[in-house]
Amino acid sequence: MFTRFFYTLKEYGVPVSMNEWYTLMDALEKGLAGSSLTGFYYLCRAILVKTEAHYDRFDLAFASYFRDVETPEGLPEKIWEWLDKELPEMEITEEMRRNNRQLDLDELKRMLEERLKEQTEEHHGGNYWIGTGGTSPFGHSGYHPGGIRIGGQSRNLSAVKVAGMRRFQEFRTDETLGVRQFQVALRKLRQFTSRLDGQKTELDLDGTINKTCQNAGRLELVWERPRENSIKVLLLMDAGGSMTIYSRLCNQLFTAVNKSNHFKDLKVFYFHNCIYDWLFHTPHCSLSDYTDTEYVLKTYDPDYRVIIVGDASMAPYELTRVGGIIDWELYNDKPGIDWLRRIRRHFEYSVWLNPIPRDYWDWTDGAFTIKKIAEIFPMEELTVDGLERAINKLRSRQAVVNI
């Protein structure tokens, strides 16, 4: 009876295999979902979804397939009618804080079942019934330190509505990055040192257990030299102009990079539209605070992994001409494309991340410069999948051809 659901999952991009589907059928025959649609939702997700990156696609497929299914789960509809009220913001007093104790979850569930059996009318502003305002542990727009919110912004007691909320959309691999995703992806850029150098400052748990067992239970601590990430990163970010619309994304990136403490070295510079003679220390790209690009090329060794973030969109002369820099008070003696080629030749471990979706690269404003820069640097979208591919390219030296 769920065969169409199998194909719905496939349509939404959830990679379900036949082995997993037969496992689900076996689980249903054993009654592991009970008679609950919510139980069926969690059972399906546990068996059929391989990674959290597919949670959102699964939720969309589930919501689409079971949208019209009537389910008795959740609160009676009359309760929702009582709770569907707009109330002013409630002022929380110290007396209210003192008089409301936090309840454990089992006690809350028992109390809620009792209220559902007893309550016959709507209630607002009290401390006992399910309602709005007040200090009851059940309802919304009131105050209780450990109650259950019912209604208000969240009505997700049935499986279909849980799915419809799309609580896992941040895990999608084709969405623009956030701080958490960037941190996870950056952690994959690791190359550990050997354990031959440095002080023995890290506890070797397995070694300690073995030595202690050999000593008939008498504790003997074993210490080891820590392995550290030997990767050095040079992050170059386009700032201002057409990148302004991606400022939120760049803020997330900057936050994630600053929270990353596992690189051997991390340097961050900024540029506007294209890289010329100067790499700036702040997004303002001020000539009072910069480092010569020539100095960067001579100072930082080729083992640095270079990540360039920018939309690569500019007027063709900005990329290809002497004096093509857009800033009126500046003049570049070398075309921007020459600087990019020099960077690529020096840093073979280098990639370009573009916040513009790949489908737009061939026809958006700046398509010419996007194509030219993509011929120099491996270019990927600034999405989770794109960053994953970029990280893989940064792990191994890429051939530098015809630049």
PyMOL commands that set and color helices and strands:
alter all, ss='L'
color gray80, all
select helices_A, chain A and resi 3-11+18-29+37-48+52-65+77-83+94-99+105-118+159-164+169-171+179-187+205-214+241-259+293-299+316-320+336-346+358-360+367-374+384-395
alter helices_A, ss='H'
color red, helices_A
select strands_A, chain A and resi 131-132+138-140+148-149+202-203+223-224+232-238+265-271+278-280+290-292+305-309+350-354+379-381
alter strands_A, ss='S'
color yellow, strands_A
deselect
rebuild
show_as cartoon
